[in-house]
Amino acid sequence: MRRRSKVLLPAETDWRQILKDERDLILKFYDYRCVDCLRQDVTLHVHEIKPRSTGKDSADRANRVPICSELHERIHQVDSPRAWVGRLVQARDRALYVMGKKLKDLIHAF
């Protein structure tokens, strides 16, 4: 059985601000582009590639990508968003290649 490590933060931690900062970091890293269509002139959602229901850590930056509203709606119209995991991984990797970036740079970003 896998044990999760716990990070202890002060009780007054503002989780909304932490989540907003993480979202902003991911959007900035991907140059405010959808990883699928690479467009910047769209509304973006930061989406988890592997859903939390699979046990994936939602704070894992490598598991979160910006996608456009159109793709976000299509993903949630299917019975299981898990069916999109492969496509989102490929889209992420292609976007990183096109932008000349490395995933490790996102993981280690502060």
Secondary structure, DSSP 8 states (H G I E B T S, - for coil): ----------TT--HHHHHHHHHHHHHHHTTT--TTT--SSS-EEEEESS-GGGT--TT-GGGEEEEEHHHHHHHHHSS-GGGGHHHHHHHHHHHHHHHT--HHHHHT--
